Amino acid sequence: MLQYLLILPLIIALVFGLFFIIKQTQKFSFRVLGAFFILFAVTLGCSFIVTYAISQDISNHFINISSLFFYVFLLAIPPTFYIYVTTLSDSTKISTYLPHYFIPVTLFIINFFAFSYLSFSSNTTDFIYTASENVMNYANFFAILFIFPILNIYYIYKSVKFYKLHKKKIKDVFSFDVGVNLKWMLHYISGYIIFMLCIYLLQFNILSAFKTPISVFMILYLGYVGLKGLKQTTIIFDDSNPSDNTSTHTEKSSPETTNNQLTSRIIEVMTNDALYLNSDLTIHQLSKKVNSNSKTISQILNTEFKQNFVSFINSYRIDHAKKILSMKTHEHYTIEAIGEESGFNSKSAFNRAFKKYTNSTPSQYKKEYSAT
């Protein structure tokens, strides 16, 4: 009876997979997430079929077909997991991802030809029949025992590394973190580690006594990833504006002169135009305003101001917020309202930034200022 617990997570994975694949959208990340769910659905389905076939004493032929797909699709999950992470903040061409699948494709070719020969050969005692059977069995055994854990370790490492790079990049491009910080990706990665460990150990009946909690975890994890995936948008780091691909520097102007001019121009637009009050401000918008490109502006912020983009913008926002907090006419304003008026898109982001720059919360600053 316990083997039927795999049915519900299988159905959830299949429904989400089909939904993301057939959904009318141009998002490549949706397609990858759909493939991620389909791979899980097929893997769980094959595992269920093999378990059911053995308990019902069904022919080995049927078991071998399910096993063939199980091992191949299982090996395709780790690279698909990693590719989904990268598609959320990367515009890499699809062809770049194809080499990641050479291992499951190779295993499929081995299994397909070996299984085909075994199915159509009438002589079960000849050398080729025995060799084909051994090659298929050893290839699958080696895949589940060695290749699968190695692939998972490799792609989990790459995913964590990519996430850390993403965290660093958003501070150089965006003046906000809501919708771009991908904190839920840590849950996605952590849950994936537990999920794949459970599937791996179940194949050796190590966790057979814990099938009920494992099934519940699978249901919660797949549902969580699916719902989060529905809301997640692709984060664009590259500026698509032509201005980012053309230089505004003339041949006669020196880099020092140009940088000085841009530094003055940045201060001018920040002071006069108050760009920092735009809660959705990006470095691309700032670079367009000063008629330059995001790479040059980022370099100037790091060298001339010793700050990344978000720190530079937040310094202006905090100064603006401090002025509001010290004004008697704004005593009735809530902390959240002051944060929004200063360019922050969330109360938590406002509190974090204010604490960083002043070593006190906005509420504490307001009380201290009122007491003087």
C-alpha positions, -999 to +999 in steps of 0.1 A: +000+000+000+029+024+007+040+024-029+009+042-039+021+072-019+042+081-049+011+088-070+002+122-055+037+138-059+038+122-094+004+139-103+015+172-089+048+171-109+030+161-141+003+188-138+029+216-131+052+202-159+025+203-185+012+237-174+046+254-177+054+238-210+021+245-227+016+279-211+014+307-237+046+326-228+079+333-244+098+327-211+125+301-215+126+297-177+090+284-178+099+258-204+129+246-183+109+245-151+082+225-170+109+200-181+122+199-145+087+188-133+082+163-162+115+147-155+105+142-119+071+129-130+086+103-153+112+093-127+086+088-100+063+071-125+089+046-135+098+039-099+062+032-091+058+010-122+088-011-113+077-015-077+042-024-088+054-048-115+076-067-090+049-070-064+024-083-091+050-106-107+048-089-141+073-098-168+109-085-167+103-070-202+080-044-187+103-038-158+133-033-181+114-006-202+106+014-171+141+010-158+155+022-191+136+055-188+141+058-150+179+059-152+181+082-182+155+107-169+171+106-134+205+117-148+188+145-167+174+161-136+206+176-121+215+197-152+179+208-157+179+219-121+210+240-126+198+254-160+165+266-144+186+286-118+206+302-145+176+311-167+162+333-140+190+359-144+208+350-176+201+353-213+224+325-225+214+309-257+197+275-256+225+259-275+249+266-246+230+243-224+229+213-247+263+199-237+250+194-202+229+164-214+256+143-230+257+119-201+220+110-200+219+109-238+249+086-238+232+063-213+200+064-233+219+053-265+235+024-246+202+013-230+183+017-262+206-005-284+212-031-257+175-033-249+165-035-286+189-064-292+178-082-261+142-078-271+145-091-307+173-117-302+160-153-299+193-167-288+198-160-251+230-179-248+252-162-275+281-138-266+264-107-280+232-113-260+252-117-228+275-088-235+245-065-243+228-075-211+259-069-190+267-036-206+231-023-199+231-036-164+266-023-155+259+011-172+228+016-152+244+004-120+274+027-125+250+056-133+229+053-101+258+045-078+284+069-090+274+093-118+241+104-103+256+116-069+286+132-087+263+151-111+242+163-082+272+175-062+286+193-093+254+211-103+244+220-067+278+235-063+274+255-096+239+266-085+251+279-052+280+297-069+256+312-095+233+324-067+261+341-049+272+358-081+236+369-086+235+385-052+266+404-060+254+415-094+220+429-082+239+454-060+256+467-091+225+470-112+193+474-091+185+499-064+160+475-049+158+438-040+121+430-041+116+406-070+153+403-079+170+389-048+158+352-054+159+343-018+135+315-025+161+300-047+179+289-015+148+270-005+147+255-040+183+243-038+180+231-002+148+212-009+163+197-041+192+183-021+169+166+004+145+155-025+172+138-046+188+123-015+155+107-006+150+094-042+185+080-042+182+062-009+148+048-017+163+029-046+183+009-021+154+006+004+174+025+030+145+048+038+117+024+030+103+028+066+099+066+060+079+065+028+050+085+043+070+115+055+091+114+023+060+115+002+046+144+022+079+163+017+078+156-020+043+170-022+052+202-003+084+207-022+070+203-057+040+225-048+062+252-034+085+253-064+056+253-088+038+282-071+070+302-068+078+295-104+045+310-115+053+343-099+090+345-108+100+368-136+133+367-155+158+393-141+176+412-168+211+424-159+222+436-194+211+469-207+193+466-240+196+503-248+218+512-277+236+537-255+251+509-236+269+496-268+282+529-280+308+550-264+302+587-256+339+593-254+356+612-282+391+603-294+405+636-281+391+633-246+412+616-220+398+590-197+405+612-167+386+641-182+357+619-192+355+603-158+355+637-141+328+649-164+307+619-157+313+621-120+300+657-120+271+647-142+261+619-119+261+642-089+241+668-109+213+645-120+211+629-085+209+663-068+187+682-093+166+654-108+164+633-075+165+600-095+169+581-062+132+587-054+124+562-082+120+530-063+126+509-095+157+528-105+184+507-122+219+516-133+208+514-169+184+543-163+211+563-146+236+557-174+210+567-200+204+599-180+241+609-181+245+597-217+269+569-209+268+531-204+262+510-173+297+494-174+314+528-173+290+542-146+296+511-124+334+516-127+330+553-117+308+544-087+334+519-075+365+540-081+353+576-075+326+570-049+339+537-034+304+523-035+283+499-056+251+511-073+226+502-045+248+517-018+253+549-038+215+553-044+206+544-008+229+570+006+208+597-011+176+580+000+187+579+036+197+616+035+162+623+021+145+602+048+165+619+076+152+653+064+116+640+064+120+624+099+133+657+113+105+678+099+077+688+123+052+689+094+058+652+088+054+639+123+022+621+114+039+601+086+044+564+093+078+549+089+066+529+059+053+561+042+086+579+048+104+550+033+082+550+002+086+587-002+124+583+000+125+557-028+124+524-009+099+498-022+095+480+012+096+488+049+122+461+056+145+474+029+142+509+044+149+497+079+180+477+068+195+505+048+188+531+075+203+509+102+234+504+080+240+541+074+230+556+108+234+527+132+198+532+144+163+524+131+141+551+115+118+550+146+148+555+170+162+583+149+128+600+149+125+597+187+160+610+193+155+639+170+122+648+186+138+648+220+164+674+211 
